[in-house]
Amino acid sequence: MSIITLTSDIGMQDYLVGAIKGQLWQYCPECHVTDITHHISPFNLPQATYICKSAFAYFPLGTFHFVLINLFDKRPDNVLIAEHNGQYIGCADNGLLTMIAGGMPEKVIKLPLPPDAPKNTFTIIQLMASAARELSRGKALGELGPLTQQITVKNNLQPLVGDDFIEGQIIHIDTFENVVVNITRQQFDMQCKNRRFRIFFRRDEVISQISETYADVPEGTKLALFNAAGYLEIAINKGNAAGLFGLQGFRRDQLTQPAGYQQLSYYQTVRIIFQ
């Protein structure tokens, strides 16, 4: 049985998610459809990248991931179907695919939308579902369309790095208002080199150690740890770090600010100083 995952910025307020699942079962009645999330912030590709990369790694080979994020960033003339790490990803040609894959995916095709079909979510889902059906029946990706590398390329948000510091951006705030920063454990270790460190964020709050679990500190106490996905997280044991400290996530308009990421507001960054 094929698995299809759904990730979107649609939310759960109306009929659309249910209708998408109904359409998928029409085209792939044998498939198992599961949600990753439908609460990606609108247009927030860095958050979508973090969620998708973190979740996709746990699915079996052959899984189909339909990522319905910013589908109409431009007029949709085609959808992308990619093969990467033994799984398949379907999404719009808006740069998100290269962010999730960390570069050009292993294989990718463009499926053109029928010229007489409406340019809407259901037409896109129909194309993706038809592709998933054919691939699950044993067809190779290249049999569904010519392989291409002519797709929109965007890069992940990367932390700023210096000899004695690393500065990351807030990319996600979870249900508990724990704050996820785009600094991985590997990046931290490469910069730290067994030196002492201090983690700074809004209101001159400082953390000088990495915890393993939330329970390592008393209730109501701030902490930093690397979460299950391997990213730095600022939290309060049984508290709301984002709300208490006034921390906010990445916004799309930051990409158009002069001088790029260096112009990010302090309350949206976390800086680690090494000593």
PyMOL commands that set and color helices and strands:
alter all, ss='L'
color gray80, all
select helices_A, chain A and resi 16-27+45-56+96-101+121-136+141-144+185-192+202-204+214-216+241-245+252-256+260-263+266-268
alter helices_A, ss='H'
color red, helices_A
select strands_A, chain A and resi 3-8+32-37+64-68+78-84+87-91+107-112+160-162+165-173+179-184+197-201+205-207+222-226+231-236+269-274
alter strands_A, ss='S'
color yellow, strands_A
deselect
rebuild
show_as cartoon
